[in-house]
Amino acid sequence: MQYSTIMVPMSTGLRERKKLATRSALHLAALQLVAERGLDEVSVDDIAERADVSPRTFFNYFPSKIDAVVGLDPAAPQRQVEAFLSRPADESPVEAMRAVAREQAAEMSENTELWPLRLTVIDAHPAALARLAAAFGESEQVLAAAIGERTGTRVGADAYPALLAGVAAAAMRTSLHRWFAGDFTAALPDLVDETWDLLAAGLPAPR
């Protein structure tokens, strides 16, 4: 579930902060240009020019314009794993995962410019949706391994780790879809809570 935006912690060194800022600028430039012109009418050179860097610099951060549009943070899966594994030991795996999801949602909803633009652009372009879906699958595998570590289960041999990772991903996707459908007026953390409430209740049939 690579949902996190590219954050720039103050504790990070100056060089790393500059790299993260450049990556963010390229991602935002790609989104803005595709929103303005459409995916087929935007080139890597266009994105680099908008971000005020060279095309060579672009390829230091993204392998293609699709990747720049989707803008996945390569460090996000590991941050999610660390957040999950650091949750209190007396929390159930589901409780721990829910807490991590809510923290992610709170972080995402703070960026009122990037996330609405990101979701709108990606939803309008099947190639971007496909790239995002592939990344979800990769991220779920990383998360499943962490769930296995916390629960003493084995990915592949036991159903639990992959199932919880998949459920967590589906819960976040559902919440994001509702956020998008509601024109981003609802609070994303509340939508995440509603989704996990349904899961915790065993998905009772709507009345």
PAROBA-170090 format. One record per residue (C-alpha): residue number from 1; x negated, y negated, z negated. Coordinates in nm, 4 decimals. Each point is the difference from the previous one (the first is absolute). Layout:
N
+-----+----------+----------+----------+
: num :        X :        Y :        Z :
+-----+----------+----------+----------+
: NUM :        X :        Y :        Z :
...
+-----+----------+----------+----------+
//
This chain:
207
+-----+----------+----------+----------+
: num :        X :        Y :        Z :
+-----+----------+----------+----------+
:   1 :   0.0000 :   0.0000 :   0.0000 :
:   2 :  -0.2233 :  -0.2763 :   0.1188 :
:   3 :   0.2307 :  -0.2832 :  -0.0828 :
:   4 :  -0.2296 :  -0.2346 :  -0.1826 :
:   5 :  -0.1119 :  -0.3221 :   0.1571 :
:   6 :  -0.3673 :  -0.0841 :   0.0080 :
:   7 :  -0.0675 :  -0.1497 :  -0.3389 :
:   8 :  -0.3116 :  -0.2010 :  -0.0857 :
:   9 :  -0.0773 :   0.0437 :  -0.3720 :
:  10 :  -0.2030 :  -0.2806 :  -0.1557 :
:  11 :  -0.2355 :   0.2601 :  -0.1450 :
:  12 :  -0.1012 :   0.1004 :   0.3526 :
:  13 :  -0.3324 :  -0.1349 :   0.1290 :
:  14 :  -0.0049 :  -0.2992 :   0.2352 :
:  15 :  -0.1031 :   0.2056 :   0.3025 :
:  16 :   0.2779 :   0.2524 :  -0.0576 :
:  17 :   0.2572 :  -0.2762 :  -0.0537 :
:  18 :  -0.1004 :  -0.1530 :   0.3333 :
:  19 :   0.0390 :   0.3358 :   0.1729 :
:  20 :   0.3425 :   0.0527 :  -0.1526 :
:  21 :   0.1032 :  -0.3522 :   0.0959 :
:  22 :  -0.1088 :   0.0596 :   0.3600 :
:  23 :   0.1941 :   0.3247 :   0.0140 :
:  24 :   0.3093 :  -0.1736 :  -0.1357 :
:  25 :  -0.0374 :  -0.2830 :   0.2522 :
:  26 :  -0.0198 :   0.2469 :   0.2887 :
:  27 :   0.3054 :   0.1889 :  -0.1230 :
:  28 :   0.2049 :  -0.3180 :  -0.0376 :
:  29 :  -0.1138 :  -0.1262 :   0.3406 :
:  30 :   0.1042 :   0.3276 :   0.1623 :
:  31 :   0.3425 :  -0.0117 :  -0.1632 :
:  32 :   0.0610 :  -0.3622 :   0.0931 :
:  33 :  -0.1046 :   0.0473 :   0.3621 :
:  34 :   0.2056 :   0.3166 :   0.0488 :
:  35 :   0.3004 :  -0.1701 :  -0.1587 :
:  36 :  -0.0428 :  -0.2892 :   0.2447 :
:  37 :  -0.0808 :   0.1897 :   0.3216 :
:  38 :   0.0661 :   0.3716 :  -0.0419 :
:  39 :  -0.2550 :   0.2763 :  -0.0381 :
:  40 :  -0.0818 :   0.0435 :   0.3686 :
:  41 :  -0.0781 :  -0.3690 :   0.0426 :
:  42 :  -0.2605 :  -0.0143 :  -0.2769 :
:  43 :  -0.3624 :   0.1062 :   0.0402 :
:  44 :  -0.2834 :   0.0557 :  -0.2436 :
:  45 :  -0.1588 :  -0.3190 :   0.1341 :
:  46 :   0.3183 :  -0.1924 :  -0.0820 :
:  47 :   0.0027 :   0.1309 :  -0.3569 :
:  48 :  -0.3684 :  -0.0776 :  -0.0508 :
:  49 :   0.0446 :  -0.3528 :   0.1354 :
:  50 :   0.2992 :  -0.0666 :  -0.2270 :
:  51 :  -0.2003 :   0.1219 :  -0.3009 :
:  52 :  -0.3040 :  -0.2041 :   0.1111 :
:  53 :  -0.2351 :   0.2979 :   0.0294 :
:  54 :  -0.1655 :   0.1810 :   0.2903 :
:  55 :   0.1475 :   0.3114 :   0.1653 :
:  56 :  -0.3061 :   0.1859 :  -0.1272 :
:  57 :   0.0905 :  -0.1013 :  -0.3545 :
:  58 :   0.3558 :   0.1215 :   0.0590 :
:  59 :  -0.1273 :   0.3526 :   0.0651 :
:  60 :  -0.1952 :  -0.0050 :  -0.3246 :
:  61 :   0.3391 :  -0.0005 :  -0.1753 :
:  62 :   0.2516 :   0.1708 :   0.2278 :
:  63 :  -0.0414 :   0.2614 :   0.2759 :
:  64 :   0.2938 :  -0.1338 :   0.2032 :
:  65 :   0.2618 :  -0.2725 :   0.0137 :
:  66 :   0.2612 :   0.2453 :  -0.1281 :
:  67 :  -0.2081 :   0.0537 :  -0.3121 :
:  68 :  -0.0328 :  -0.3758 :  -0.0430 :
:  69 :   0.3774 :  -0.0399 :   0.0267 :
:  70 :   0.0704 :   0.2740 :  -0.2541 :
:  71 :  -0.2800 :  -0.1358 :  -0.2168 :
:  72 :  -0.0416 :   0.2941 :  -0.2320 :
:  73 :  -0.2401 :  -0.0526 :  -0.2848 :
:  74 :  -0.2453 :   0.2920 :   0.0024 :
:  75 :  -0.0516 :  -0.0353 :  -0.3746 :
:  76 :   0.3716 :   0.0175 :  -0.0829 :
:  77 :   0.0332 :   0.3792 :  -0.0340 :
:  78 :  -0.2876 :   0.0186 :  -0.2464 :
:  79 :   0.1397 :  -0.2902 :  -0.2023 :
:  80 :   0.3327 :   0.1791 :  -0.0171 :
:  81 :  -0.1713 :   0.3198 :  -0.1149 :
:  82 :  -0.1906 :  -0.1865 :  -0.2698 :
:  83 :   0.3160 :  -0.1743 :  -0.1179 :
:  84 :   0.1866 :   0.3307 :  -0.0168 :
:  85 :  -0.2758 :   0.1867 :  -0.1830 :
:  86 :  -0.0420 :  -0.2828 :  -0.2520 :
:  87 :   0.3643 :   0.0034 :  -0.1094 :
:  88 :   0.0591 :   0.1103 :  -0.3624 :
:  89 :  -0.0307 :   0.3719 :  -0.0541 :
:  90 :   0.3396 :   0.0204 :  -0.1693 :
:  91 :   0.1761 :  -0.1096 :   0.3193 :
:  92 :   0.1320 :   0.2714 :   0.2260 :
:  93 :  -0.1442 :   0.0026 :   0.3527 :
:  94 :   0.3286 :  -0.1408 :   0.1287 :
:  95 :  -0.0020 :  -0.2801 :  -0.2580 :
:  96 :  -0.3621 :  -0.0803 :   0.0835 :
:  97 :   0.0702 :  -0.0072 :   0.3725 :
:  98 :   0.3053 :  -0.2193 :  -0.0490 :
:  99 :  -0.2010 :  -0.2491 :  -0.2049 :
: 100 :  -0.2695 :  -0.0173 :   0.2667 :
: 101 :   0.2626 :  -0.0527 :   0.2696 :
: 102 :   0.1591 :  -0.2854 :  -0.1920 :
: 103 :  -0.3388 :  -0.1659 :  -0.0493 :
: 104 :  -0.0651 :   0.0299 :   0.3739 :
: 105 :   0.3397 :  -0.1501 :   0.0784 :
: 106 :  -0.0645 :  -0.2936 :  -0.2323 :
: 107 :  -0.3346 :  -0.0645 :   0.1697 :
: 108 :   0.1498 :   0.0244 :   0.3471 :
: 109 :   0.2936 :  -0.2291 :  -0.0745 :
: 110 :  -0.2357 :  -0.2774 :  -0.1131 :
: 111 :  -0.1199 :  -0.0450 :   0.3584 :
: 112 :   0.3099 :  -0.1628 :   0.1401 :
: 113 :  -0.1593 :  -0.0819 :   0.3364 :
: 114 :  -0.1852 :   0.3156 :   0.0940 :
: 115 :   0.2360 :   0.2841 :  -0.0903 :
: 116 :   0.3180 :  -0.1237 :   0.1709 :
: 117 :  -0.2032 :  -0.0773 :   0.3129 :
: 118 :  -0.1791 :   0.3347 :  -0.0187 :
: 119 :   0.3162 :   0.2060 :  -0.0338 :
: 120 :   0.1826 :  -0.1959 :   0.2701 :
: 121 :  -0.2809 :   0.0382 :   0.2537 :
: 122 :  -0.0664 :   0.3666 :  -0.0730 :
: 123 :   0.3695 :   0.0878 :   0.0156 :
: 124 :   0.0225 :  -0.1550 :   0.3467 :
: 125 :  -0.2883 :   0.1993 :   0.1518 :
: 126 :   0.0105 :   0.3818 :   0.0170 :
: 127 :  -0.3779 :   0.0269 :   0.0405 :
: 128 :  -0.0519 :  -0.1823 :  -0.3289 :
: 129 :   0.2626 :   0.2138 :  -0.1708 :
: 130 :  -0.1752 :   0.3146 :   0.1232 :
: 131 :  -0.3369 :  -0.1208 :  -0.1297 :
: 132 :   0.1544 :  -0.0823 :  -0.3358 :
: 133 :   0.1671 :   0.3418 :  -0.0211 :
: 134 :  -0.3314 :   0.1733 :   0.0683 :
: 135 :  -0.1649 :  -0.2021 :  -0.2749 :
: 136 :   0.2794 :   0.0918 :  -0.2405 :
: 137 :  -0.0758 :   0.3663 :   0.0585 :
: 138 :  -0.3695 :  -0.0488 :  -0.0667 :
: 139 :   0.0689 :  -0.2001 :  -0.3146 :
: 140 :   0.2456 :   0.2588 :  -0.1330 :
: 141 :  -0.2702 :   0.2654 :   0.0192 :
: 142 :  -0.2330 :  -0.2129 :  -0.2123 :
: 143 :   0.2761 :  -0.0648 :  -0.2512 :
: 144 :   0.1005 :   0.3674 :  -0.0122 :
: 145 :  -0.3566 :   0.0892 :  -0.0976 :
: 146 :   0.0178 :  -0.2475 :  -0.2899 :
: 147 :   0.3347 :   0.1403 :  -0.1114 :
: 148 :  -0.1533 :   0.3451 :   0.0044 :
: 149 :  -0.2878 :  -0.1251 :  -0.2134 :
: 150 :   0.2341 :  -0.1548 :  -0.2574 :
: 151 :   0.2375 :   0.2968 :  -0.0145 :
: 152 :  -0.2438 :   0.2892 :   0.0370 :
: 153 :   0.1721 :   0.1156 :   0.3198 :
: 154 :  -0.1507 :   0.0831 :   0.3367 :
: 155 :   0.0886 :  -0.1748 :   0.3239 :
: 156 :   0.1242 :   0.2598 :   0.2447 :
: 157 :   0.0370 :   0.2808 :  -0.2494 :
: 158 :   0.2475 :  -0.1923 :  -0.2185 :
: 159 :   0.2932 :  -0.2061 :   0.1239 :
: 160 :  -0.0135 :  -0.2706 :  -0.2670 :
: 161 :  -0.2876 :  -0.2282 :   0.1088 :
: 162 :   0.0964 :  -0.0328 :   0.3660 :
: 163 :   0.3679 :  -0.0270 :  -0.0878 :
: 164 :  -0.0479 :  -0.2831 :  -0.2496 :
: 165 :  -0.2328 :  -0.1831 :   0.2387 :
: 166 :   0.2577 :   0.0309 :   0.2763 :
: 167 :   0.2847 :  -0.1100 :  -0.2245 :
: 168 :  -0.1980 :  -0.3042 :  -0.1153 :
: 169 :  -0.0716 :  -0.0972 :   0.3594 :
: 170 :   0.3641 :   0.0447 :   0.0995 :
: 171 :   0.1139 :  -0.2062 :  -0.2986 :
: 172 :  -0.2244 :  -0.2902 :   0.0978 :
: 173 :   0.0994 :   0.0191 :   0.3665 :
: 174 :   0.3678 :  -0.0001 :  -0.0964 :
: 175 :  -0.0519 :  -0.3030 :  -0.2228 :
: 176 :  -0.1878 :  -0.1853 :   0.2737 :
: 177 :   0.2715 :   0.0795 :   0.2555 :
: 178 :   0.2647 :  -0.1399 :  -0.2370 :
: 179 :  -0.2142 :  -0.3089 :  -0.0629 :
: 180 :  -0.0300 :  -0.0518 :   0.3747 :
: 181 :   0.3708 :   0.0628 :   0.0642 :
: 182 :   0.0922 :  -0.2529 :  -0.2669 :
: 183 :  -0.2196 :  -0.2675 :   0.1602 :
: 184 :  -0.2430 :   0.0203 :  -0.2930 :
: 185 :   0.2439 :  -0.1680 :  -0.2379 :
: 186 :   0.0008 :   0.2793 :  -0.2605 :
: 187 :  -0.2849 :   0.0534 :  -0.2446 :
: 188 :  -0.2104 :   0.2857 :   0.1326 :
: 189 :  -0.0897 :   0.1347 :  -0.3480 :
: 190 :   0.3724 :   0.0240 :  -0.0776 :
: 191 :   0.0605 :   0.1925 :   0.3222 :
: 192 :  -0.2797 :   0.2382 :  -0.0942 :
: 193 :   0.1567 :   0.0496 :  -0.3429 :
: 194 :   0.3401 :   0.0738 :   0.1554 :
: 195 :  -0.1537 :   0.2622 :   0.2269 :
: 196 :  -0.1810 :   0.1721 :  -0.2847 :
: 197 :   0.3150 :  -0.0144 :  -0.2143 :
: 198 :   0.1786 :   0.2020 :   0.2680 :
: 199 :  -0.2836 :   0.2511 :   0.0101 :
: 200 :  -0.0083 :   0.0276 :  -0.3791 :
: 201 :   0.3755 :   0.0664 :   0.0003 :
: 202 :  -0.0418 :   0.2833 :   0.2470 :
: 203 :   0.1402 :  -0.1897 :   0.3009 :
: 204 :   0.3675 :   0.0122 :  -0.0978 :
: 205 :   0.2412 :  -0.0415 :   0.2909 :
: 206 :   0.1201 :  -0.3600 :   0.0523 :
: 207 :   0.3479 :  -0.0700 :  -0.1290 :
+-----+----------+----------+----------+
//
